[in-house]
Amino acid sequence: MSPSKDWKEVIADGEKESFEHYATVLAGMQKARAKDGSPSRALHAKAHAGLHAEVEVLADIPDYARIAVFAEPKKHAAYVRFSNGSGARVADDKPDVRGLAIKILDVPGKKLIPGMEDETTQDFLFINTPALAFRTVEEFVVFVQAASSPALLPLRLFGHFGFGAFGLLKRLVASVRPITSLATEAYFTVAPIRFGDYAARLSLAPKQTDVPPKSGVSLRDEIASRIKRAPLVWDLRAQLFVSEEKTPIEDTSRAWSESDAPFVPLARLTIPVQDPDSDEGTTTRDLVEKLAFDPWHACEELRPLGAAMRARSPAYRESQKARSAGREPR
């Protein structure tokens, strides 16, 4: 099917107030988990690596894709952060999604977040599943609250959703799985962004395919071992909106099928050889941990779309303020 420009967002009455409330709820949980009075991130609290990287925009992408940071073939310095999805620092063998956040440097153009319009960075956030388990923002927030006590999670979900909890639990089980390497995972934005006149979801496809057997090695140590020996590479791709039926804007519980929305190559993410355990590696890790990675730190041509993205705007502001996130690198 051909890409369509007929996408639209559907914003419910009272949505802004609801999302501000949810942001306050998540901020309260973030504060409650704080150690020594120092809050970590509200979600994706546990990092596995913070590394130098490079994003190379390809020379042969379609004309309609030549927008914003993808406007011209160029190599951009970047930082990446690998993480678990939970707001708590849980063991790697616990069910969870995994995240890969990218901050690209030397990106001109006005940005969306008030007070950061003139920053020269662009963020993209990915997780290792093409769809969320949650159809609505409410489902997500209720789950996060219920998950604070794992033993009571099913009971709390049934108390809130009734028999609808069966579907949510089924989707949750399908969306989290054990992994042995962050380097061999594909990652997805899950929620769409504006893409010039179009709308798109982005993804990262790994060039590394040698998945190690389960060995008890932490995800942090496994990726550190790899990056000391050889670079890691992913293809950055876009899937473009074709119709609300096949590529919904608001429903992040549905993956966009490749048969409906083929992948369009845009760029290449490379993490060069480096030693995360060296003094330089530790400095980079500490810098990355202080940074804010926010899908709204983008230009208008790449503006986040859909309820999940709109809810992230106040939630990320509250989280960044609570932990005094660092200034943007230059």
C-alpha positions as CSV (number, residue, x, y, z in Angstrom):
1,M,0.0,0.0,0.0
2,S,1.1,3.6,-0.7
3,P,1.8,6.0,2.2
4,S,-1.0,8.4,3.0
5,K,-1.0,12.0,4.2
6,D,-4.6,11.5,5.6
7,W,-3.5,10.7,9.2
8,K,-5.0,12.5,12.1
9,E,-4.9,12.5,15.9
10,V,-8.0,12.0,18.0
11,I,-7.9,14.1,21.3
12,A,-10.5,13.3,23.9
13,D,-12.2,15.9,26.0
14,G,-10.4,16.4,29.2
15,E,-7.3,14.6,27.9
16,K,-4.8,17.3,29.0
17,E,-6.1,17.3,32.6
18,S,-6.0,13.5,32.7
19,F,-2.5,13.3,31.4
20,E,-1.3,16.0,33.9
21,H,-2.9,13.8,36.6
22,Y,-1.1,10.7,35.4
23,A,2.2,12.6,35.3
24,T,1.6,13.5,39.0
25,V,0.9,9.9,39.8
26,L,4.1,8.7,38.2
27,A,6.1,11.5,39.8
28,G,4.8,10.3,43.2
29,M,6.0,6.8,42.5
30,Q,9.4,8.1,41.3
31,K,9.7,10.1,44.6
32,A,8.7,7.1,46.7
33,R,11.5,5.0,45.1
34,A,14.1,7.6,45.6
35,K,17.2,6.5,47.5
36,D,18.8,9.1,49.8
37,G,16.3,11.6,48.5
38,S,17.7,11.4,45.0
39,P,15.0,10.3,42.5
40,S,16.0,8.3,39.4
41,R,14.0,8.1,36.2
42,A,10.3,7.4,36.7
43,L,10.6,4.6,34.1
44,H,13.7,3.0,32.5
45,A,15.5,3.5,35.8
46,K,18.1,0.8,35.4
47,A,20.8,1.5,32.7
48,H,23.0,-1.1,31.2
49,A,25.2,1.2,29.1
50,G,25.7,4.8,28.2
51,L,27.9,5.0,25.1
52,H,29.3,7.2,22.3
53,A,27.6,6.5,18.9
54,E,27.2,7.8,15.4
55,V,24.2,8.2,13.2
56,E,24.9,8.3,9.5
57,V,22.0,9.5,7.3
58,L,22.0,7.5,4.1
59,A,22.5,9.1,0.6
60,D,19.8,7.1,-1.2
61,I,16.6,7.6,0.8
62,P,13.4,8.8,-0.9
63,D,12.8,12.5,-1.4
64,Y,9.8,12.6,0.9
65,A,12.0,11.2,3.7
66,R,14.5,14.1,3.4
67,I,13.3,16.0,6.4
68,A,14.8,17.4,9.6
69,V,17.8,15.4,10.7
70,F,17.4,13.2,7.6
71,A,17.5,16.1,5.2
72,E,21.0,15.4,3.8
73,P,23.6,12.6,3.9
74,K,25.7,13.3,7.0
75,K,27.4,11.6,10.0
76,H,26.2,12.9,13.4
77,A,27.8,12.2,16.7
78,A,25.3,10.7,19.2
79,Y,24.9,9.2,22.6
80,V,22.9,6.0,23.3
81,R,21.5,4.6,26.6
82,F,20.4,1.0,27.0
83,S,18.0,0.3,29.8
84,N,15.3,-1.9,31.4
85,G,11.8,-0.5,31.1
86,S,10.7,-0.7,34.8
87,G,10.8,2.3,37.1
88,A,12.5,-0.1,39.7
89,R,16.0,-1.5,39.3
90,V,15.0,-5.1,39.0
91,A,17.2,-8.1,38.0
92,D,17.7,-8.7,34.3
93,D,16.0,-12.0,34.3
94,K,12.7,-10.5,35.4
95,P,10.1,-9.9,32.6
96,D,10.5,-6.4,31.2
97,V,10.9,-4.5,28.0
98,R,14.3,-3.1,27.1
99,G,15.0,0.4,25.8
100,L,17.5,2.0,23.5
101,A,17.4,5.9,23.6
102,I,19.4,8.0,21.1
103,K,20.4,11.6,21.4
104,I,21.8,12.9,18.0
105,L,24.1,16.0,18.1
106,D,24.5,18.8,15.6
107,V,20.8,18.9,14.5
108,P,19.7,22.4,13.4
109,G,16.1,23.6,13.6
110,K,13.7,24.8,16.2
111,K,12.7,22.2,18.8
112,L,9.3,21.7,20.5
113,I,10.0,21.8,24.2
114,P,9.6,25.3,25.7
115,G,13.0,26.7,26.8
116,M,14.9,24.2,24.6
117,E,13.9,25.6,21.1
118,D,17.5,26.4,20.2
119,E,19.2,23.2,21.3
120,T,21.0,21.3,18.6
121,T,20.1,17.8,19.6
122,Q,17.3,15.4,18.6
123,D,16.0,12.4,20.6
124,F,14.5,9.1,19.5
125,L,13.3,6.5,22.0
126,F,12.8,2.8,21.2
127,I,11.9,-0.4,23.0
128,N,12.3,-4.0,21.9
129,T,8.7,-4.8,21.1
130,P,6.7,-3.5,18.0
131,A,3.6,-2.8,20.1
132,L,2.6,-2.0,23.7
133,A,0.4,-4.2,25.8
134,F,-1.7,-1.2,26.6
135,R,-4.4,0.1,24.4
136,T,-4.8,3.3,26.4
137,V,-2.7,5.5,28.6
138,E,-5.1,4.7,31.5
139,E,-4.3,1.0,31.1
140,F,-0.6,1.7,31.3
141,V,-0.8,3.9,34.4
142,V,-3.0,1.4,36.2
143,F,-0.5,-1.3,35.4
144,V,2.5,0.7,36.6
145,Q,0.7,1.3,39.9
146,A,-0.4,-2.3,40.3
147,A,3.1,-3.6,39.4
148,S,4.5,-1.9,42.5
149,S,3.4,-5.1,44.3
150,P,4.1,-7.9,41.8
151,A,2.3,-10.5,44.0
152,L,-0.9,-8.5,43.9
153,L,-0.6,-7.5,40.2
154,P,-3.3,-9.8,38.8
155,L,-5.7,-9.2,41.6
156,R,-5.3,-5.4,41.2
157,L,-5.8,-5.6,37.5
158,F,-8.9,-7.7,37.8
159,G,-10.2,-5.3,40.4
160,H,-9.9,-2.4,38.0
161,F,-10.6,-3.9,34.6
162,G,-12.7,-7.0,35.5
163,F,-12.6,-9.7,32.8
164,G,-10.8,-7.2,30.5
165,A,-7.7,-7.9,32.6
166,F,-7.4,-11.3,30.8
167,G,-6.7,-9.5,27.5
168,L,-4.3,-7.1,29.1
169,L,-2.3,-9.9,30.9
170,K,-2.2,-11.9,27.6
171,R,-0.7,-8.9,25.8
172,L,1.7,-8.3,28.6
173,V,3.0,-11.8,28.5
174,A,3.5,-11.5,24.7
175,S,5.4,-8.2,25.0
176,V,8.0,-9.2,27.5
177,R,10.5,-12.0,27.2
178,P,13.9,-12.9,28.5
179,I,16.9,-11.9,26.4
180,T,20.6,-12.6,26.6
181,S,21.9,-9.7,24.6
182,L,20.9,-6.1,24.0
183,A,23.0,-6.0,20.9
184,T,20.9,-8.5,18.9
185,E,17.5,-7.0,19.6
186,A,15.4,-5.0,17.2
187,Y,13.9,-1.8,18.7
188,F,10.8,0.2,17.9
189,T,9.3,3.6,18.7
190,V,5.9,1.8,19.0
191,A,4.1,5.2,19.0
192,P,4.1,7.2,15.8
193,I,5.7,10.6,15.0
194,R,5.0,13.1,12.3
195,F,7.3,12.6,9.3
196,G,7.0,15.8,7.3
197,D,3.6,15.5,5.6
198,Y,3.3,11.9,6.6
199,A,3.3,9.9,9.9
200,A,5.6,7.1,10.7
201,R,6.9,4.7,13.3
202,L,10.7,4.2,13.4
203,S,12.6,1.0,14.2
204,L,16.2,-0.3,14.5
205,A,17.2,-3.6,12.9
206,P,20.4,-5.1,14.3
207,K,23.3,-6.3,12.1
208,Q,24.4,-8.5,14.9
209,T,22.7,-11.9,14.9
210,D,24.8,-14.1,17.1
211,V,22.5,-14.4,20.1
212,P,24.5,-15.9,23.0
213,P,23.0,-18.8,25.1
214,K,21.7,-18.0,28.5
215,S,24.8,-18.0,30.7
216,G,24.1,-15.8,33.8
217,V,26.1,-12.9,32.3
218,S,24.4,-9.6,33.0
219,L,23.1,-7.6,30.1
220,R,25.5,-4.8,31.0
221,D,28.5,-7.1,31.0
222,E,27.4,-8.8,27.8
223,I,27.2,-5.6,25.8
224,A,30.3,-4.2,27.4
225,S,32.2,-7.3,26.3
226,R,30.9,-7.0,22.7
227,I,31.7,-3.3,22.3
228,K,35.3,-3.8,23.5
229,R,35.8,-6.1,20.5
230,A,33.8,-4.8,17.6
231,P,31.3,-2.1,16.7
232,L,27.6,-2.6,16.9
233,V,25.3,-1.6,14.1
234,W,21.6,-1.1,13.5
235,D,19.7,0.1,10.4
236,L,17.3,2.9,11.3
237,R,14.1,2.6,9.3
238,A,10.6,4.1,9.0
239,Q,7.2,2.6,8.4
240,L,4.8,5.2,7.0
241,F,1.1,5.5,7.8
242,V,-1.2,4.1,5.1
243,S,-4.7,4.0,6.8
244,E,-6.2,4.2,10.2
245,E,-7.4,0.6,9.8
246,K,-4.0,-0.9,9.1
247,T,-1.6,1.7,10.8
248,P,-3.5,3.3,13.6
249,I,-2.2,6.5,15.1
250,E,-3.8,6.3,18.6
251,D,-3.7,2.5,19.3
252,T,-0.1,1.5,20.3
253,S,-1.3,-2.1,21.1
254,R,-1.3,-2.9,17.4
255,A,1.9,-3.4,15.5
256,W,2.2,-2.0,12.0
257,S,2.6,-4.9,9.6
258,E,5.6,-4.8,7.2
259,S,3.3,-6.1,4.4
260,D,1.1,-3.0,4.9
261,A,3.8,-0.5,5.7
262,P,7.2,-1.6,4.3
263,F,10.4,-0.4,6.0
264,V,12.1,2.6,4.4
265,P,15.9,2.8,5.3
266,L,16.9,6.2,6.6
267,A,20.2,6.0,8.5
268,R,22.6,3.7,10.2
269,L,23.3,3.7,14.0
270,T,26.9,2.6,14.8
271,I,28.3,2.2,18.3
272,P,32.1,2.2,17.7
273,V,34.6,0.1,19.7
274,Q,35.1,1.6,23.2
275,D,35.8,0.4,26.7
276,P,32.9,1.2,29.0
277,D,35.1,0.2,32.0
278,S,37.8,2.8,31.2
279,D,38.0,6.2,32.7
280,E,36.6,7.7,29.5
281,G,33.9,5.1,29.4
282,T,32.9,5.8,33.0
283,T,32.8,9.6,32.2
284,T,30.5,8.9,29.2
285,R,28.2,6.7,31.2
286,D,27.9,9.3,33.9
287,L,27.1,12.0,31.3
288,V,24.5,9.8,29.6
289,E,22.8,9.0,33.0
290,K,22.3,12.7,33.7
291,L,20.9,13.5,30.3
292,A,17.1,13.6,29.5
293,F,15.9,11.5,26.6
294,D,12.5,12.8,25.5
295,P,10.5,12.0,22.3
296,W,9.3,15.6,22.5
297,H,12.8,16.9,22.1
298,A,12.3,17.1,18.4
299,C,11.4,19.6,15.6
300,E,7.9,20.1,14.3
301,E,8.5,17.9,11.3
302,L,9.2,14.9,13.7
303,R,6.6,15.8,16.3
304,P,5.3,12.9,18.4
305,L,1.7,11.7,17.6
306,G,-1.0,9.8,19.4
307,A,-2.2,9.6,23.0
308,A,0.8,7.6,24.3
309,M,3.1,10.3,23.0
310,R,0.9,13.2,24.3
311,A,0.9,11.6,27.7
312,R,4.6,11.4,27.8
313,S,5.0,15.2,27.5
314,P,3.9,16.1,31.0
315,A,5.2,12.9,32.5
316,Y,8.7,13.4,31.1
317,R,8.8,17.0,32.3
318,E,7.9,16.0,35.8
319,S,10.5,13.2,35.8
320,Q,13.3,15.4,34.5
321,K,12.5,18.1,36.9
322,A,12.5,15.7,39.9
323,R,15.9,14.3,39.1
324,S,17.5,17.6,37.9
325,A,18.4,16.2,34.5
326,G,21.6,17.6,32.9
327,R,21.9,20.2,30.2
328,E,21.9,19.1,26.5
329,P,25.4,18.3,25.1
330,R,26.9,20.3,22.3
